[in-house]
Amino acid sequence: MSFNVIFDKQTKKYDSPVLVKDIIGDNRDYVCAYVNKRVRELTYKVDKDAEIVPITLAERDAKPIYEASLRFLVAMAFHNVYPYLNIRFSYNVSRSIFVQILNEGIASNGAMVKELTKEMQRLVDLDLPLERSIVSKEDAFKIFTEDGYEDKAEILKYRPEKTAHIYTCDNYRNYMYSRMVPSTGYIKKFKIMFYYPGLIIQYPRPEMKGEIPEFEDAPTFGRTLKRAHQWATATGCDTIVGINHRIEHDGDIDFITLCEQKHNRQLCELGQMIEDDKESIRLICIAGPSSSGKTTFANRLRIELLSRGIEPIRISLDDYYRNRGDYPLDEDGKPDLESIDALDIDLFNQNMADLISGEEVRLPKFNFKTGKREEGRLLKVPLDQPIIIEGIHALNDKMTKLIPSHQKFKIFIAPQAQVNIDNHNPLSLTDLRLLRRIVRDYQFRSASAIDTLSMWPSVRKGEFKWIYGTQEGANYVFNSFSSYELSVMKKYALPLLEKIDAESEHFPVAERLIRMLKFFDDIPDKWVPCNSIIREFIGGSCYQED
């Protein structure tokens, strides 16, 4: 039966199934393609009427496929040049991949960078095909065990399906839990650099229009990731298998309590830092990306400070929105509520300066129904009472330019997970927050998973523009991740994601999230404390307003 394919504004008739890459031609700038608006591999067989739109590295849907293919290439190059080394991938500073050498006493060096770059380029030039096969779980277990990938074999115990996928390239076998490019010749863009004690792999980013960004070291972020990794390895929670083992051996209550204690310890550290400098600190500024748990954290920090005889008050940045109609416009001509200029910066600065000086101030109150600012409470703050402000722009010095630096204590909050499916497949920090957002939006805003997925790109765009750059100026970075949270949120998130139709443009993202969640053992949410950050997303928080 014949069918028609529309590509590049032309329609062509085919009488038998045809690969996407044979339709669009041998353009190595294409990583994948939309087939009837759904992301497909270039090796996907088209067998019915379809419209094909190629996807380059300038578009976000290409990023997961290219990045997974690049990890495959790096692992293959290590296997060829250093077969005795075991490596682990994780996400790191400057939106890069960190390669950790697991062999004790061995660190990377300049010579290793040269050898790996040379081998990777050789593999790219050979243009070797990456071929996918479907095997039984038992056969996959044997293959990974034979190849020395015990971590990959072990995670198969938690895979609900009876089959598994394997990609083979020139007798090298691996699986990256992702679609892949057709051959090594497509993986042309990457940079490798020495970053003690491992390596940094950089790759093209959609927010850089498909180019590799300049490397920007981020010591504060790096230290946070290192601390997260240390805690995860010390408790055996650096892999999904390790998390499941803790649930199975310790029980739900002990494991939840263990994870919550990490947050308690951080709050104690923060409280001590603020108490030690309480004579100077007047503003406590809290910011972080979407779904970081800012609201619960701000409440818990307030309680921590109260326990130390410090009585902070909270002021919301949301009350300083300009009147509707006065918002700046984005590049599409729509009101940009993420912009710092949507807030009355001058009024906020003046109010904070007056309050710190001991003056009585009439605060504004923003009415979200009318879109206008109204008069709020009359406030006077004693000299020993700090002010907590929370919002995406709270760490931006433009918001508090009238306040001396020594009077500000800046806290950046985000979930910093250092968890892997296996050594070659790290969990995405962004996907973690996306899952939190999907669950929360459904629980409290009656929004479907598709609604959240549709707006997520604009949320991410605002984060890159306004939030991430403020992290390095923080006095403290609070890691809001709990190792048990995906085991709890699984029952909330899976039904929402499974509702997304296979032909939906959002299905590939939903499929990726489902693929991650399905490996986690379940934990009932009845044991989650009412003041836990996780309650902000699943419901039942003691801080939840009616």
Buried (B, 14 or more C-beta within 10 A) or exposed (E): EEBEBBBEEEEEEBEEEBBBBEBBEEEBBBBBBBBBEBBBBBBBEBEEEBEBBBBBBBBBBBBBBBBBBBBBBBBBBBBBBBEEBBBBBBBBBBBBBBBBBEEEEBEBEEEBBEBBBEBBBBBBEEEBBBBEEEBEBEBBBEBBBEBEBBBBBBBBEBBEEEEBBBBBBEEBBBBBBBBBBBBBBBBBBBBBBBBEEBBBBBBBBBBBEBEBBEBEEBEBBBEBBEBBBEBBEEBBBBBBBBBBBBBEEBEBEEBBBBBBEBBEEBBEEBBEBBBEEBEBBBBBBBBBBBBBBBBBBBBBBBEBBEEEEBEBBBBBBEBBBBEBEBBEEBEEEEBBEBBBEBBBBEBBBEBBBBBBEEEEBEBBBBBEEEBBBEEBEEBEBEEEEBBBBBBBBBBBEEBBEBBEEEBBBBBBBBBBBBBBBBBBBBBBBBBBBBBBBBBBBBBEEEBBBBBBBEBBEBBBBBBBBBBBBBBBBBBBBBBBBBBBBBBBBBBBBBEBBEEBEEEBBBBBBBBBBBBBBBBBBEBEBEBBBEBBBBBBBBBBBEBBEE
